[in-house]
């Protein structure tokens, strides 16, 4: 239930290298596009695990048996950093419904932090696959809170988490709370700092995509 996409040795390894590389990160458009590409690859891999049904369609020359998804997924993301990854998922699941959550770390002077979540919009997810885009799975705290909030809108048939870089600490925390979750990571790092940042990681995905934010 944990897939490290970098272990498959594909062109995705190039995109992961570029989003990590400080000599490439100053190109915001390329950073966003690489995030989007990771979302696209993840969507394709996830699509292999979704249920399909047989349908018959009419072509100009006759009828053809085909397959279609039994249920379109719900694509959720955590604002703002998750938007490029979410767009990649939406490029492939273009008939999906979407959910959005606003959450951020509220830091304290002693170095600790708590997750503040102040906005969520979501359709009914009952019986449908839920795919959550979260570019950095560090401690797992914001993701667990997001999943808990999303599940107030129904019980999904599957839960997938797509992340560009994950930390083993965060993955283990999420799996303890939600064993059924399948994590798809562009790459997985083992180290987490005392302030909850992944090492070597890539930095702040939101800032790299959209510019530095004012600290409060």
C-alpha positions in Angstrom: 0.0 0.0 0.0 3.1 2.3 -0.3 4.5 2.9 -3.8 7.7 4.8 -4.3 7.5 5.8 -8.0 11.2 6.6 -8.1 12.0 2.9 -7.5 10.6 2.0 -11.0 13.3 3.9 -12.8 11.3 6.0 -15.3 11.4 9.5 -16.7 9.7 10.5 -13.4 13.2 10.2 -11.8 14.2 13.2 -13.9 11.3 15.3 -12.7 12.0 14.4 -9.1 15.6 15.4 -9.6 14.6 18.8 -11.0 12.1 19.7 -8.2 14.8 18.9 -5.7 17.7 20.8 -7.4 18.2 24.3 -6.2 19.8 25.2 -9.6 16.4 24.4 -11.3 14.0 25.5 -8.6 14.2 29.2 -9.5 12.2 28.3 -12.6 8.7 28.4 -11.1 7.0 27.3 -14.3 9.2 24.3 -14.6 8.7 23.4 -10.9 4.9 23.6 -11.3 5.0 21.6 -14.5 7.1 18.8 -13.0 4.7 18.6 -10.0 1.9 18.4 -12.5 3.7 15.6 -14.4 4.1 13.6 -11.2 0.4 14.0 -10.6 -0.2 12.7 -14.1 2.0 9.6 -13.7 0.3 8.9 -10.3 -3.2 9.2 -11.9 -2.3 6.7 -14.6 -0.9 4.2 -12.0 -3.9 4.7 -9.7 -6.3 4.1 -12.7 -5.1 0.5 -12.9 -6.5 -0.2 -9.5 -10.0 1.3 -10.0 -13.1 -0.8 -10.9 -14.4 -0.7 -14.5 -17.6 -1.8 -16.2 -18.2 -3.0 -19.7 -20.2 -0.7 -22.0 -21.1 -0.9 -25.7 -20.7 2.3 -27.7 -21.6 3.2 -31.3 -18.8 4.0 -33.8 -19.3 5.3 -37.3 -18.8 1.6 -38.5 -20.7 -0.3 -35.8 -20.7 -1.2 -32.1 -17.6 -1.6 -30.0 -17.3 -3.1 -26.5 -15.4 -0.8 -24.2 -14.6 -0.2 -20.5 -15.5 2.8 -18.4 -14.9 3.7 -14.7 -17.6 2.5 -12.5 -17.4 5.7 -10.5 -15.5 8.9 -11.1 -13.1 9.7 -8.3 -13.1 12.7 -6.0 -9.8 14.7 -6.3 -8.9 16.5 -3.1 -6.0 18.8 -2.4 -4.6 21.0 0.4 -4.2 24.6 -0.6 -2.1 26.2 -1.9 0.9 23.9 -2.4 -1.1 21.0 -3.7 -2.6 22.8 -6.7 0.0 21.8 -9.4 -0.1 18.1 -8.3 -3.9 18.3 -8.3 -4.0 19.7 -11.8 -1.9 16.7 -13.0 -4.5 14.3 -11.5 -7.3 16.3 -13.1 -5.6 16.1 -16.5 -6.2 12.4 -16.5 -9.4 12.1 -14.4 -11.0 15.0 -16.3 -14.6 14.0 -15.3 -13.8 13.9 -11.6 -15.3 16.0 -8.9 -13.0 18.1 -6.7 -12.6 18.9 -3.0 -10.3 21.7 -1.6 -9.0 22.2 1.9 -7.1 25.2 3.3 -4.7 24.2 6.0 -1.4 25.6 7.3 1.1 25.2 10.1 0.7 27.7 12.9 4.2 27.9 14.5 4.8 28.8 18.2 7.8 30.5 19.7 9.1 27.2 21.2 9.4 25.7 17.8 6.3 23.6 18.0 3.3 24.0 15.6 -0.3 23.0 15.2 -2.3 22.5 12.1 -4.9 25.2 11.4 -7.7 24.2 8.9 -10.1 26.9 8.1 -11.8 26.0 4.8 -13.2 22.9 3.1 -15.5 22.3 0.2 -16.3 18.7 -0.8 -19.0 16.8 -2.6 -20.5 13.5 -1.3 -17.7 10.9 -1.5 -19.8 7.9 -0.6 -18.8 4.8 -2.7 -16.3 6.8 -4.8 -12.5 6.6 -4.9 -10.9 9.5 -3.0 -7.5 10.7 -4.3 -5.7 13.4 -2.2 -2.9 15.5 -3.5 -0.4 16.7 -0.8 3.0 17.5 -2.3 5.0 17.1 0.9 4.1 14.3 3.4 6.3 15.3 6.3 4.8 14.6 9.8 1.5 13.5 8.3 -0.5 15.7 10.8 -2.1 18.0 8.2 -2.9 15.0 5.9 -4.6 13.0 8.7 -6.7 16.1 9.7 -7.6 16.5 6.0 -8.7 12.9 5.7 -10.7 13.1 8.9 -12.5 16.1 7.6 -13.1 14.6 4.1 -14.6 11.5 5.7 -17.3 13.6 7.2 -18.7 13.7 3.6 -19.1 10.0 3.2 -17.3 6.7 3.1 -15.1 6.3 -0.1 -14.5 3.0 -1.8 -10.7 3.6 -1.8 -8.4 6.3 -0.5 -5.2 7.2 -2.4 -2.6 9.9 -1.4 -0.4 11.3 -4.0 2.8 13.2 -2.8 5.9 14.4 -4.5 8.2 13.8 -1.5 7.2 11.8 1.5 9.0 11.0 4.8 8.8 7.6 6.4 7.8 9.2 9.7 4.7 10.8 8.0 3.8 7.7 6.1 3.9 5.6 9.3 1.7 8.1 11.1 -0.9 8.1 8.3 -0.9 4.3 8.1 -1.5 4.0 11.8 -4.5 6.2 11.6 -5.8 5.0 8.2 -4.4 1.5 7.3 -6.5 1.4 4.1 -4.7 4.4 2.5 -2.5 3.7 -0.5 0.4 6.2 -0.6 2.0 7.1 -4.0 5.2 9.0 -3.6 7.5 10.6 -6.1 10.3 9.7 -3.7 10.7 8.8 0.0 13.2 10.3 2.5 13.9 9.0 6.0 14.9 12.2 7.9 12.7 14.7 9.5 14.0 17.8 11.4 12.8 18.8 14.9 10.6 21.5 13.2 9.0 18.9 10.9 10.8 19.5 7.6 11.9 16.6 5.3 15.6 16.2 4.7 16.9 16.3 2.0 13.3 17.1 0.8 13.0 20.0 -1.6 12.0 23.0 0.5 8.6 24.7 0.6 6.5 23.4 -2.3 4.0 26.3 -2.1 6.7 29.0 -2.1 8.5 27.3 -5.0 5.3 27.2 -7.0 3.8 30.6 -6.2 6.4 32.7 -4.4 7.3 33.4 -0.8 4.4 34.0 1.6 4.3 36.5 4.4 5.1 34.9 7.7 2.5 35.4 10.5 
